[in-house]
Amino acid sequence: MAKPLRTTVENPVLRAEFVKLIAQDQALIHKVCSMYCRDLEERKDLFQEIVLQLWRSYPAFKHESKVSTWMYRVALNTAVSSFRKESRRPYHGSLSDLDLQIPASPDTSAEYELKIKYLYAAIDQLSQVEKAIVMLYLEDRTYEEMAEIIGITKSNVGVKLNRIKAKLEKLLTPVYDELR
């Protein structure tokens, strides 16, 4: 008996699985986009690029790690590499060509935006890897998960996280002192 087709857009089972995964974990993608882009249009573009990269890599995903770990790895690599490229080659098709019906992003209130404004401003001053670690930390990921996603050792995650906390405290203390 032949194996089910896992490598083409024509596979309706693969498409259904993928859409379900994206719908379930789209908040993860939105958090990556918010971490790396301040502008709404840039966030939308990055969201599409991440979904596209997830779609391209989904047939090869062997479920040896958690789906969220795989999604974070692809999302973070896409976000970081999109900023490293000096000239981006645009994708000439659209995700709608794949007929993916992914729900729109959840609305965020003005109050929520105000609460995270200063934190994001401080996080923007961190390196790409530091940003990724902060985001995963805020997601309550374990050191083991962070190490697997980022590609560093567990002990290195701990060291980097302590240094990041110190940097953020130094950046945010003057701002919070002024707000009092």
Backbone bond lengths (Angstrom), bond angles and torsions (degrees), N, CA, C in turn:
res aa  C-N    CA-C-N  psi(-1)  N-CA   C-N-CA  omega(-1)  CA-C   N-CA-C  phi
1 M - - - 1.442 - - 1.530 108.96 -
2 A 1.300 116.71 134.76 1.458 121.94 -177.76 1.524 110.47 -73.40
3 K 1.343 116.02 146.02 1.460 121.29 175.99 1.525 108.88 -69.31
4 P 1.342 117.41 150.11 1.465 118.98 176.30 1.525 110.31 -64.95
5 L 1.293 115.34 145.66 1.457 122.25 -179.66 1.527 109.39 -68.92
6 R 1.355 117.81 123.61 1.462 121.59 -179.56 1.526 111.84 -120.90
7 T 1.305 118.18 8.31 1.457 116.97 -170.42 1.512 114.84 -118.52
8 T 1.307 119.89 4.32 1.453 118.54 -178.13 1.517 111.75 -129.76
9 V 1.312 114.13 159.85 1.452 122.12 178.81 1.525 110.34 -64.93
10 E 1.307 118.17 -25.11 1.456 122.18 -176.54 1.522 113.01 -71.20
11 N 1.304 119.26 -10.53 1.450 122.18 -178.44 1.532 109.44 -80.04
12 P 1.345 118.31 104.44 1.467 120.30 -176.26 1.532 112.81 -67.26
13 V 1.309 118.23 -29.61 1.466 120.96 178.20 1.526 109.88 -67.28
14 L 1.321 116.24 -45.56 1.458 120.95 178.21 1.524 110.61 -60.60
15 R 1.318 116.30 -44.77 1.468 120.12 179.54 1.521 111.08 -62.18
16 A 1.310 117.19 -43.43 1.462 120.76 -179.61 1.532 110.91 -64.00
17 E 1.335 117.23 -43.40 1.464 121.30 177.01 1.523 110.62 -59.30
18 F 1.322 115.42 -46.05 1.460 121.06 -176.87 1.529 110.71 -63.81
19 V 1.313 117.52 -47.74 1.464 121.09 -179.23 1.525 110.17 -60.70
20 K 1.323 116.83 -40.49 1.462 120.71 178.45 1.533 110.97 -62.54
21 L 1.338 116.94 -43.78 1.467 120.90 179.13 1.527 111.34 -62.28
22 I 1.318 115.89 -44.39 1.467 120.04 -179.30 1.522 110.19 -65.43
23 A 1.316 116.87 -43.78 1.462 120.68 179.68 1.529 111.09 -61.72
24 Q 1.319 117.48 -39.92 1.462 121.83 -179.51 1.521 112.42 -69.58
25 D 1.320 116.79 -38.82 1.466 120.83 -173.23 1.520 113.51 -115.53
26 Q 1.323 117.78 24.32 1.455 118.24 -178.21 1.522 112.68 -66.27
27 A 1.328 117.72 -25.61 1.464 119.68 177.56 1.527 110.71 -60.25
28 L 1.309 116.64 -35.10 1.462 122.30 176.52 1.533 109.78 -58.70
29 I 1.320 116.85 -46.12 1.468 121.39 -179.89 1.527 110.20 -65.91
30 H 1.334 116.59 -42.00 1.467 120.12 179.62 1.526 110.92 -62.87
31 K 1.325 117.55 -36.05 1.462 120.28 178.81 1.516 111.04 -66.71
32 V 1.310 117.18 -40.57 1.466 120.20 176.56 1.528 109.27 -62.53
33 C 1.320 116.62 -45.36 1.471 120.32 -179.68 1.529 111.25 -61.45
34 S 1.339 116.40 -42.28 1.462 119.97 179.29 1.518 112.02 -66.57
35 M 1.319 115.76 -31.93 1.458 120.00 -179.10 1.535 111.09 -70.70
36 Y 1.308 117.29 -33.26 1.465 120.78 -173.56 1.519 114.34 -105.13
37 C 1.346 118.92 -11.42 1.465 121.54 -178.59 1.520 110.24 -136.23
38 R 1.298 117.25 130.25 1.465 121.32 175.80 1.525 110.71 -88.61
39 D 1.311 117.85 -36.44 1.457 122.86 -175.74 1.531 110.66 -77.19
40 L 1.327 116.74 135.74 1.464 122.06 -178.10 1.524 111.93 -58.57
41 E 1.313 117.34 -43.74 1.471 120.15 -179.31 1.527 111.55 -65.96
42 E 1.324 116.65 -38.62 1.465 119.94 176.50 1.525 110.80 -64.77
43 R 1.351 115.80 -38.69 1.473 119.17 177.78 1.520 110.75 -63.80
44 K 1.326 116.67 -40.97 1.469 120.25 178.52 1.527 110.50 -63.65
45 D 1.324 116.37 -43.96 1.469 120.55 178.80 1.525 111.00 -61.79
46 L 1.338 116.23 -45.11 1.456 119.92 -179.99 1.530 110.70 -65.56
47 F 1.322 117.00 -38.68 1.470 120.17 177.12 1.528 109.67 -58.05
48 Q 1.319 116.43 -47.92 1.470 119.80 179.30 1.523 111.61 -61.94
49 E 1.315 116.84 -41.44 1.465 120.25 -179.63 1.529 110.60 -65.01
50 I 1.322 116.84 -40.42 1.466 120.18 178.53 1.519 110.64 -65.01
51 V 1.332 117.45 -45.53 1.470 120.35 179.06 1.524 109.92 -61.53
52 L 1.318 116.56 -40.44 1.466 120.27 178.20 1.529 110.55 -61.71
53 Q 1.334 117.21 -45.21 1.469 120.30 179.84 1.532 111.11 -66.70
54 L 1.326 116.46 -36.66 1.466 119.67 175.52 1.528 110.20 -62.89
55 W 1.327 115.93 -43.43 1.469 120.49 179.53 1.527 111.09 -62.08
56 R 1.323 115.43 -43.31 1.473 119.32 -179.79 1.526 111.79 -64.90
57 S 1.320 116.88 -34.61 1.463 119.12 -176.83 1.527 113.07 -93.30
58 Y 1.311 118.26 -9.66 1.461 120.83 -176.18 1.532 113.69 -60.12
59 P 1.328 119.86 -42.55 1.472 117.96 179.57 1.533 113.30 -59.16
60 A 1.312 117.75 -26.95 1.469 121.10 -179.27 1.531 112.61 -89.94
61 F 1.335 117.73 -9.24 1.461 121.31 -179.36 1.522 108.74 -68.61
62 K 1.333 115.81 121.80 1.467 121.15 -172.73 1.527 113.01 -101.26
63 H 1.321 117.81 5.29 1.467 122.77 179.47 1.533 111.92 60.38
64 E 1.330 116.67 29.95 1.462 120.89 176.28 1.521 111.33 -81.91
65 S 1.330 116.05 -17.30 1.460 121.46 174.55 1.530 106.61 -125.11
66 K 1.324 115.61 174.68 1.459 119.33 177.22 1.529 109.00 -64.30
67 V 1.316 115.86 149.60 1.462 120.45 177.42 1.521 109.71 -59.69
68 S 1.334 116.84 -41.68 1.465 119.51 -178.85 1.527 111.40 -64.72
69 T 1.322 117.94 -34.54 1.464 121.13 177.03 1.520 110.07 -64.27
70 W 1.331 115.95 -46.29 1.468 120.70 177.65 1.519 110.53 -61.27
71 M 1.344 117.55 -44.13 1.466 120.98 -178.80 1.525 110.95 -64.27
72 Y 1.334 116.89 -43.72 1.470 119.63 177.92 1.518 110.69 -60.45
73 R 1.321 116.37 -45.04 1.464 119.75 -177.64 1.536 110.27 -60.09
74 V 1.323 116.91 -48.10 1.463 120.83 179.73 1.524 110.14 -64.69
75 A 1.336 116.99 -45.05 1.467 120.70 -177.95 1.526 111.58 -62.86
76 L 1.328 116.26 -45.90 1.469 119.20 -179.54 1.520 111.78 -67.59
77 N 1.323 117.04 -42.11 1.466 119.39 177.49 1.523 110.85 -61.99
78 T 1.319 116.77 -39.67 1.465 120.52 178.93 1.522 110.35 -65.62
79 A 1.331 116.64 -45.39 1.466 120.32 -179.57 1.518 111.23 -62.52
80 V 1.316 116.86 -46.72 1.463 120.78 -178.36 1.524 110.68 -66.28
81 S 1.321 117.08 -44.97 1.468 119.05 -177.80 1.521 112.12 -69.50
82 S 1.316 117.97 -28.66 1.465 119.13 179.29 1.525 111.01 -67.09
83 F 1.329 116.90 -27.44 1.457 120.13 177.73 1.524 112.25 -86.90
84 R 1.309 116.44 -19.12 1.466 119.53 179.02 1.516 111.95 -80.24
85 K 1.294 116.50 -28.71 1.466 119.95 -177.35 1.525 109.70 -73.99
86 E 1.290 116.25 131.66 1.463 119.03 178.38 1.518 110.91 -77.78
87 S 1.290 116.41 -37.01 1.463 118.90 175.69 1.514 108.02 -127.82
88 R 1.306 115.17 122.90 1.455 119.87 -178.37 1.521 109.09 -90.92
89 R 1.326 114.41 133.99 1.450 119.04 175.19 1.519 107.53 -89.40
90 P 1.339 117.26 115.37 1.459 118.29 -176.82 1.527 111.76 -70.59
91 Y 1.319 114.69 147.68 1.458 121.81 173.81 1.522 106.36 -77.74
92 H 1.321 118.01 126.86 1.453 120.56 -172.40 1.517 114.19 -87.57
93 G 1.303 117.58 -6.59 1.456 120.64 173.84 1.517 108.40 -99.99
94 S 1.301 116.44 -169.93 1.452 119.50 174.72 1.507 108.81 -134.48
95 L 1.300 115.08 159.42 1.451 118.66 178.67 1.515 110.66 -64.88
96 S 1.330 117.16 -26.16 1.463 118.88 178.08 1.526 110.66 -64.82
97 D 1.339 117.47 -22.51 1.464 120.25 174.91 1.523 110.64 -60.33
98 L 1.329 115.73 -27.68 1.457 120.62 -179.89 1.528 111.21 -87.27
99 D 1.333 116.20 -3.89 1.458 121.96 178.76 1.522 111.28 58.42
100 L 1.317 115.81 42.84 1.458 120.15 178.51 1.518 108.56 -89.30
101 Q 1.288 116.68 124.12 1.459 121.79 179.96 1.522 109.29 -103.06
102 I 1.324 115.40 78.92 1.459 121.40 -178.05 1.530 107.20 -96.88
103 P 1.327 117.74 129.15 1.459 120.25 -178.61 1.519 112.16 -61.34
104 A 1.312 115.76 153.92 1.463 121.66 179.25 1.520 109.85 -67.50
105 S 1.333 115.48 163.41 1.454 119.97 -178.49 1.525 110.55 -67.79
106 P 1.316 115.63 150.00 1.463 118.67 177.13 1.524 109.51 -67.56
107 D 1.305 116.52 144.10 1.460 120.60 -179.50 1.520 109.38 -68.87
108 T 1.314 115.44 142.61 1.453 119.90 175.39 1.520 107.14 -115.00
109 S 1.297 116.31 134.09 1.454 121.30 -176.66 1.527 110.49 -77.72
110 A 1.329 114.22 161.95 1.464 120.14 177.71 1.528 109.87 -64.91
111 E 1.325 116.35 -33.70 1.462 120.86 178.72 1.529 110.81 -63.26
112 Y 1.316 115.87 -43.58 1.464 120.66 177.87 1.527 110.21 -62.09
113 E 1.317 116.50 -45.90 1.467 121.10 179.37 1.522 110.99 -59.13
114 L 1.317 117.32 -40.17 1.456 121.07 179.92 1.532 111.35 -66.25
115 K 1.318 116.55 -40.19 1.465 120.94 -178.74 1.527 112.51 -63.98
116 I 1.311 116.93 -35.40 1.466 118.42 -176.17 1.530 113.39 -97.65
117 K 1.312 116.39 -3.81 1.473 120.77 -177.21 1.528 112.51 -53.65
118 Y 1.310 116.64 -51.42 1.460 120.03 -176.93 1.524 112.03 -70.51
119 L 1.318 116.11 -37.14 1.460 118.99 178.17 1.530 110.07 -63.18
120 Y 1.336 117.32 -46.10 1.462 120.17 179.13 1.527 111.80 -63.90
121 A 1.322 116.63 -35.53 1.468 119.59 177.86 1.524 110.27 -62.66
122 A 1.324 115.99 -40.21 1.468 119.64 177.80 1.527 110.18 -70.07
123 I 1.315 116.92 -42.99 1.466 121.01 -179.62 1.528 110.47 -62.96
124 D 1.321 117.42 -33.62 1.475 121.06 177.94 1.520 112.54 -58.94
125 Q 1.303 116.89 -23.45 1.461 120.59 -178.52 1.539 112.34 -84.84
126 L 1.325 116.38 -3.54 1.460 120.75 179.59 1.522 110.59 -86.67
127 S 1.319 116.44 164.83 1.469 121.06 175.71 1.525 109.66 -72.51
128 Q 1.323 116.85 169.16 1.461 121.77 -178.79 1.533 111.34 -59.70
129 V 1.307 117.37 -44.44 1.467 121.22 -179.55 1.527 109.99 -67.48
130 E 1.321 117.16 -41.18 1.461 120.23 178.64 1.529 110.99 -62.06
131 K 1.325 116.76 -40.32 1.468 120.62 176.73 1.527 110.78 -59.94
132 A 1.310 116.07 -44.42 1.465 120.10 -179.84 1.525 110.36 -61.98
133 I 1.310 117.43 -42.99 1.465 121.28 -179.46 1.527 110.56 -64.33
134 V 1.321 117.07 -42.81 1.466 120.78 178.32 1.525 110.28 -60.33
135 M 1.308 116.19 -46.43 1.460 119.43 -178.62 1.524 110.76 -60.85
136 L 1.312 117.25 -44.85 1.461 120.71 179.85 1.531 110.72 -66.16
137 Y 1.316 116.91 -36.86 1.461 121.00 177.00 1.529 110.18 -63.23
138 L 1.322 116.48 -44.53 1.462 120.83 178.87 1.528 111.81 -65.64
139 E 1.305 116.62 -21.11 1.461 122.53 176.13 1.526 111.94 -86.60
140 D 1.328 116.78 5.03 1.473 122.48 -178.72 1.521 112.90 60.53
141 R 1.314 116.58 34.38 1.466 120.34 175.12 1.522 108.82 -75.46
142 T 1.308 115.96 147.61 1.457 120.38 177.11 1.525 109.34 -74.58
143 Y 1.323 115.77 163.72 1.458 119.65 176.89 1.527 110.03 -60.39
144 E 1.334 116.04 -37.14 1.463 119.92 179.57 1.533 110.67 -62.45
145 E 1.341 116.01 -44.79 1.465 119.73 179.20 1.527 111.07 -64.54
146 M 1.322 115.81 -42.97 1.472 119.13 178.99 1.522 110.47 -61.26
147 A 1.318 116.44 -43.57 1.465 120.59 -179.55 1.527 110.40 -61.54
148 E 1.328 117.37 -42.64 1.457 120.93 -179.63 1.527 111.59 -66.14
149 I 1.317 115.93 -42.69 1.474 120.02 -178.42 1.520 111.30 -68.12
150 I 1.334 117.12 -46.83 1.463 122.21 -176.18 1.524 111.86 -78.08
151 G 1.330 116.61 -31.34 1.457 119.73 -179.14 1.515 113.56 90.28
152 I 1.340 115.94 31.91 1.460 121.15 176.05 1.534 107.66 -127.09
153 T 1.323 116.57 175.55 1.461 119.38 -178.90 1.529 110.46 -78.65
154 K 1.322 114.42 160.11 1.464 121.27 178.63 1.524 110.57 -60.70
155 S 1.328 117.64 -42.97 1.460 120.16 -179.50 1.530 111.06 -66.70
156 N 1.315 116.93 -34.70 1.462 120.77 177.37 1.529 110.08 -65.82
157 V 1.325 117.25 -36.10 1.469 120.75 176.41 1.522 109.20 -59.32
158 G 1.341 116.60 -46.70 1.464 120.66 -179.88 1.513 112.87 -60.34
159 V 1.313 116.22 -44.45 1.472 120.66 179.57 1.526 110.07 -63.45
160 K 1.338 115.60 -48.80 1.471 119.47 -179.05 1.532 111.03 -62.01
161 L 1.312 117.15 -40.66 1.457 120.87 -178.52 1.530 111.30 -63.77
162 N 1.324 117.26 -41.28 1.472 119.60 176.93 1.524 111.06 -63.40
163 R 1.304 117.59 -41.43 1.473 120.84 178.81 1.528 111.17 -66.60
164 I 1.334 116.31 -38.42 1.469 120.96 179.24 1.530 110.04 -65.25
165 K 1.315 116.95 -43.79 1.475 120.52 179.12 1.520 110.15 -59.70
166 A 1.308 116.84 -41.62 1.471 120.77 179.31 1.530 110.49 -64.62
167 K 1.339 116.46 -42.24 1.474 120.03 178.17 1.518 111.04 -62.09
168 L 1.336 116.24 -46.52 1.464 120.42 -178.44 1.527 111.15 -64.05
169 E 1.315 116.46 -40.16 1.462 119.63 178.00 1.528 110.34 -61.52
170 K 1.320 115.63 -42.85 1.475 120.21 179.58 1.533 110.76 -64.34
171 L 1.328 116.77 -38.31 1.463 120.91 -179.75 1.529 112.53 -74.17
172 L 1.315 117.47 -36.10 1.465 120.96 -172.83 1.525 114.25 -91.01
173 T 1.308 118.76 -23.88 1.465 120.93 -177.34 1.530 112.32 -56.17
174 P 1.335 119.71 -48.39 1.473 118.53 178.78 1.540 113.04 -61.94
175 V 1.315 116.74 -37.11 1.466 120.60 -179.24 1.528 109.80 -66.57
176 Y 1.325 116.02 -47.50 1.452 119.64 -178.49 1.525 111.95 -68.25
177 D 1.325 117.13 -32.34 1.463 120.61 176.27 1.522 110.61 -64.09
178 E 1.338 116.98 -38.12 1.471 121.38 179.01 1.525 111.49 -68.94
179 L 1.310 117.39 -32.99 1.459 120.88 -178.35 1.514 112.94 -72.21
180 R 1.311 117.56 -19.40 1.478 120.86 -179.07 1.478 112.14 -76.25
